[in-house]
Amino acid sequence: MAKKSAGLVMYRIRGGALEVLLVHLGGPFWAKKDAGAWFIPKGEIEPGEDELAAAQREFEEETGFKPAGPFIALGSVRQKGGKVVTAWAFEGNCDPAALKSNTFKMEWPPRSGKEREFPEVDRAAFFTIEAAREKVHPAEFALLQRLDASSGSPRIRTD
């Protein structure tokens, strides 16, 4: 069975352009990567947990910012490795420089016996959809396209 994650896309309108908040993963593997190394804030869904509740929890854990609805359903995408990511969007604004992420520990350098702590997310930034195409992990770009195209009657949850 494929792993499932849930995430949120914070968006804002600046100068008539749609901008989305993306995060860059922390830790040594991602440190020197940029193109394709940005993601929507997301994480695994706990057993029995509501997907939107998981998305809200993960957004706050990874950014330090509290999301507020209404939330627009963006559907799901399947990543190359098989993980299914379900996402919602919400309108908001924040100072990406004020990011406060949770952390994780890993042995670093490899086989050194030394454990180091790294932020799960080391930075965040707002991008236009066009700029996001170059930055975001390819599978997640479809979610941003859906947000960009969401006019009419998107499915909205207020919780």
N, C-alpha and C positions, 0 to 999 in steps of 0.2 A: 504494500500500500504506500502511495506517495506521501511524503511529508507535506503538511499544510501550514502556510503562514498567512498572516493577515496584516495589512498595513494601511496607512493613511497618507494622502497627498494633501499638504497644505498648499492652497493657491491664493494668489492675489492678482489684482489688475493694476498695472503700472503703466501710465502713458498709453492706455488703450490696449496694452499687450498682456496676455495671460502669462504669469510666472508661477513656477512650481518650486517647492522646497525639496531639495534632494540632499542626501547625506553621503559622506565618504566613509567607508569602513576603516576602523583603526587597526592597529597591529602591524607587524612587520611585513606580512604578505602583501598588503595593499599600499604600503607607504609610498612607493614610487610609481604607482599606477594612477592614471587619471581617466583617459577615455575608456568608457565601459565599466568604470569602477565606482560609479555613484548609483545610489539606490533610493527607493522610497523607504521611509522608516517602517520597518516591519519585523515580525518575529513569529515564532511557532505558537500555535494555538494549543493551550493546555487541554487535557481531556475534559470534556463536558463544558468547556468555556464557549460562550457566544463569540462568533467570529468578529463582530464589530467591537465588542468589549476587549478582545485580545488586541485588535488593531489600536484602540485607544491606549491601552496599557503599554504596548510596545513603543508607540510614538512618544509617550511621556518618558519612558525609561531611556530611550535613545537620544532624546533632544533636551529633556528638561522642561519642555513647553506642554501645557495642558490643552488638549484639543477640545473644541466646542462645536457642536452641530449647528445647523442640520448637516447631515452627511449624505453625499451623493454616491450611490453604488456604481462602481466602475467594472464590476464583474471579476473574472479570474483569468490568469495566464499560467501557462506551464513553462517552467524554466528548463533549460537543456538537460539538467540532471534529474528532471522529473518532479521537482517540488512545485506545488500549486500555490500561487499567491493570489489571494482575494483582497481587493482594495476598495476604499471609499475616499472621496475627496471632501474637503471642507474649506471654506473661505476663512482666511486668517492672515495675520502678519506677525513677524517676530524679528528680532535681531539675531541673525545666524551666529554672530560673534559671541553671543551669550549662551551658546550651546553647553549643556551639562549632561554628558552621557554616563551611563553605567559602565562598568569595567569587566574585563575577564582576565584570567591568569593562564599563562602557558609557559612551557619551558623555552627559554630563549637566551642565547643562541641554541640551536638544536644540539642535543646530546651533551649539553654543558652541565646539566644538573641544576641549573639556576632557573628559578621561576620568576617571571616578571609580570607586572600588571599593565594592561593596555586599555584605553578607552574603546568601547565597542564601536563608537562613531568618533572620528577625530575632527571633522568639520562638516559644516552645512552651508548651503548657498541657494539663493533663488536663481532660477534659469528660465529664460523664455523656452517655449516648446522647441523652437529651432535649435537653440543652444543645447537643450537637454538631449536632443537626438545624438549628439556627439559624446555626451558625458554618461548618460544612464546605461545601466546594464540592458542589452538589447531586448530581452524578454519583457522588461518592464516598460519599455517605450510604448507598447500598445495601450497600457493603462493611461498614459499621459495623452495619447491620441484620443482615447475615449472621452477624457475630461474636456479636451479642446473641442470635440464635436458635440458635447452634451448641451444641446439646446432643445427646447420643447418641454418634455415632461420626464426628467430623470427621476428614478426611484429614490426618494429621500427618506432617511430615518432621522428622527430628532433626538434619540436617546444616545 
